[in-house]
Amino acid sequence: MRVEIWSDIACPWCYIGKARFEKGLAAFAHRDDVEVVHRSFELDPHRAKGDTGPVLEMLAKKYGRTLDEARAMEAHVASNAHAEGLEYLADGRDHGNTFDIHRLLHLAKERGRQNELLDLAYRANFAEERSVFDAETLVTLAVEAGLDEAEVRGVLADDTAYADAVRADEREASELGANGVPFFVLDRRYGVSGGQPAEVFTQALEQAWQGRVLQPVGATDAEACGPDGCEVPPRG
């Protein structure tokens, strides 16, 4: 059975959702028969390459909040990350265009190192003070994931390399009705939207394995990120 996951490195609920899905998968009896494929979804595809800035300032501007309120929003996400055993920097991160990261993830998929690069990129972006929007950082992460440095540099130097693959993933997400991430498709018959609890993923895997005709689970009540931003707690 194949599970396809649409996500973006800039999405904190994708980072958290991946950890929850993996816990749900670990509790699934047929986990060794599940192939996981990560698909591209850019939350901010129109942002210019090289245009980066502090996450807190971006959140404050996007939602019309003060910096203190934006910091509280990030603290809310951080508490969810910590509950899953993930490190999370609620301050000091930057934000930018993720197209190059997605292109490298397609290279990594071809080389059998996609999950390794994805984990390293998530950790660099959310838990370490390493900007995933810097080309040299991306090279370092890709080499750490087991990719060839010369090949990685070649991809980054050619803006067309794997561009069609990224765009194809994004078109497919649109065709499937995904307007936010993370978005999980199980065996092309069952969709799960948002960073659901681990037990929801286990249930989804079990039902998809049994081949039932199902309705999407949790499509509206789990945290997710979309083009307009991530879920934001209401003002207190």
N, C-alpha and C positions, 0 to 999 in steps of 0.2 A: 504494500500500500504506500502511495506517495502522499506526503504532506508538503504543500507549497505555502511559503510564508512571505507575504509582501511586507516590507518594512523599510525604514530609513534610519541611518546612523544618527540623525539629528533628533529622533523621536525617543523621549525617555520611556514611554509606555511600550515601545518595541523592545528596548533593553530589558525592562522588567517582564514583559510578556514572554520573551524568549526563555528567561529563567523559569517562569511558571509553566510554560509548555514543556520544557525539558523535565520538570518534576512530574508533570502529568504523564509524559511519555514513559518515564521510569517506572510508573505504577501500572503500565499497560502490559498485559500478558504477552502480546505479540510484538513487543517493542523491537526485537531484532529483525522483524520483517517490514519495518517502516523506513522508507527513504525520505529524508528531509531535504528540500530544495528551497533556497532563499531567493526571492524575487525582488526586483528593484521598484522603489516608489519614492520619488522626490517630493518632499513636503513644500519645498520652495524652489521649483525648477527655473523660475525666471530671475532668481538672484544671480548677479554677475559673479563669475569666477574671480576670486580674490577679494570680494566684498565681504569682509568678516567684521564682527563686532561682538561686544559682550552680551551674553545671553540675558542677563538681568535687564539691560537697557532695551533689548529687543522685546522682552515680555511686557515691560512697562509701557512701551510705545504701542504695541499691538493691542493691548487690553485696556489702555487708558488708566493704568494704575501707577502708583508711586513706586519708587525703587524698593521701599520697605515692603509694600504689598507684593511686589514681584518676588522679593526674597522669601516671603511667606509661602507663595505658590511653589517655589522650588523646594522649600522645606517639606511641604506636603508630599511632593514626588519623592524626595529623599527618604522620607519615612517608609514609603512603600518599597523602595529599593532595598533599604536596610532589612526590612522584614523578610525579604527573599535571600538575604545573605550577600547582597551586592553593595559594593562601595559606591558612593555618589557624592560628588562635589556640588553643593547647592550654590556656590558662588565661584567666580573666577573663570568659568568656561566661556568659550566663544561660539559663534554661530555663523554658518556660511553655506555655500553651495556644495552639495554632496555628489555631484555628477561623477567626478573623478573616482571617488570611493566606490560608487556602484560599478564603474567600468572595471576597476581592479577586482571587485568581487566576482565579476564574470570570468576574468582571467583565472582567478583562484578556483572557481568552479571547474573549469577545464582541467586544472592541475590537481584536482582532488583536495584542495586546501581551503575551500570556501568557509566552512564553519570556523576554522582556526583564525582566518583573517577577520571574520565578522566579530568574533569574541574579542580579539585584540583591538579592533577599531572601537567597539563599544566601551571597552575598559579605558582606552586612551581618552575618549571623548567625555565620558561621564565620571570616571574615577581617578583620572590622572591629569596633571597639568601638561598634556601633550595635545597640540592642536591637530586634529585630523584634516584641517583645511590647509595645511602646509605640505607641499610636495615632498620635502625631505622626510618629514614624519611619516607620510604614507609609504615611502620607499622602505624606511626602517621597519614599519609594521608588517609590510608585505614580506620582507626578508625573514622577519621573526616567524611569520606564518609558514615559511618553507618555500617561498617563491624565489625565482632567479632574479637577482638585482638588475641585470642588464635588460631582461625581458620586461620587468616592471617599469624601468625608466623609458623603455621604448613605447609602452602603452601610454604613459603619462605625456610623452612628447607628441603623440599623435591623437588629436582630439576626436578623430573618427574611430579609433580602436574601441570596439565593443559598444560604440554609441548606439548602433541599431539594436543590439541585444537589450540595452537599458530601455530604449523607447518601446520595444516590443513588449517587455514586461509591463510597462506603464499603460500601454494600450489595452493589454489583457486585463489588467486590474479594473480599468474603466468598463470594459465589456462585462466583467463579472459583477459590476455594481459596487466596487470598493471605492469609497470616497474618503477613507481614512485608514490609518494603520496603527497597530499590526492587524493584518487580515490573513486568516488561515483557511486554506482550502484542502479538505481531506478527500483524497481519492476522486476528486472532481465531482463529488456528490453532496458535500456538506461544508458549509461555511461557518466559521467562528470569527467574530469581530471583537477586537479590543483585547486588553491584557487581562483575560479572565483568570479566575482562580485555577490552580492546578487540577483540582478534581473535575472541573468542567471539561478540561482538555482530555482527561482520562475517559470521561463519559462519552465525549465526542468520538474519540478513537475507537472505543468499544462499539458504538453504534454504527460508525462507518465500516468497521470490520465486518459486522453482521450484515451489511448491505441493505439496511433499511432505507426507505424513502423518507427523508427527514426535512424538517424546516430548520433554518439557521438558528443556532443557539446564541443567546447573549449578544444580539446584534445592536442593542440600543443601551445597555446598562453597564458597559465596562469602559474603563478609561482607554482613550485612543487619541491619536493625533491626526489632524486633517489639514488641508490647505489653509484653513483659517486659524490653525493653532492646535494646541493640546487642550484636553479638558481642564477647566479652571474652576477651583472651588469658589462658591459664591462669597461675596463680601460678608464678613461677620457682623 
